[in-house]
Amino acid sequence: MSRNNFPLLSRRRFLSSLTATASAGLVLPPRLMAAQKPESSTFIFTNDIHACRMANGLAPNCAEEGKTDANLLRHVRAINSVPRLFWPNEISGKPTNLMGAGKRMATPRGVVTGGDLTDDGGGQRALPGEGYQLRQFSQRYEQGVGQDRVHFPVYLGLGNHDLDQDGPPHVDWYRRELRDYVEMNHRSTVFFKPPVPVTNYDVESDCYSWDWPNVHLVQTQRFAGDTVKGAISGLDWLAADLATYAANRKPVILFQHYGWDPFSTEMWDAEKRTFDTQGSGPPHWWSEEDRAKMVEILKPYNVIALFHGHQHETAMIYNRDGIDIFKPKAGYMGGFAVVNVMAEALDVVLCEASRGDGSVEFTDSFSKTI
């Protein structure tokens, strides 16, 4: 179902074609940044930030769940501290075997998000306007200066909390607001340079890709074959993108919201009348067929990692269908990953913001040759 059938999309066309120059935001002076080697790409991945602010306070249950601005500030400060950190030699008394163990972390090329930027459709409003939660997210996770904003370019991904909400005055208003936000931050036109431009942006699915010196990166939002709530599948786009940019065995990393974990793959259990891991009915989030179609497209390529979100409480490193998969704890719980793609190796360390001053605790690590 094409979003072009909706009349309100003229707003999107208008925004996309504005003759304007977007500011990329201020960045740290070069003297304060650790060098990024040409043959390596260090970046941060985070997921499930769940900005929760409304017009008056927080949305229901957000304070109890820890989805507070204080926790987001703690998360931001920890992310900003990465250039001052060193790749750990050991975690919980066990050697990490990281290729870069003991070396200083380079300044990240960017922060990639894995969905659920907001808790409730951007912060729903009865009349068209910027959602309160989207505003809160942008005040913390758009590149800027100071302790209350991320210091690096941010690559946006959406999740079910961003895209599943229906609402007035038009059923797709909240979804369009979030998709517009992604497009305006990443899609270049003849007249418009976005804050964080990417190489290949698919207007229909809002999937996009970009390249750093030694890796091709692909953002597929909830997942590449998503057709829920009017989404348009990006599988054909994904196949064409990889054929164009990764046919030479260049390393590829994918980002999406759903994973292969039990929560992401649960199905309807008719006997218990709920979604769970024992069910055999319709999928709650994405199906085995959805996963198989995507994996089939990926098989010819050098996919070295996939990062996702959706499940909040547990940090995960696992392998499915030959793909190494990573999921930090939710951002509002302090979770993120630091990743370094080198010429012949991949290092990943999962982290948590441990205190409000930007302190970081390393919880899990992974390294392999590529």
Summary of the structure (lengths in Angstrom):
residues: 370
radius of gyration: 19.6
end to end distance: 39.0
largest distance: 62.2
contacts: 1289
relative contact order: 0.17
helix: 25%
strand: 25%
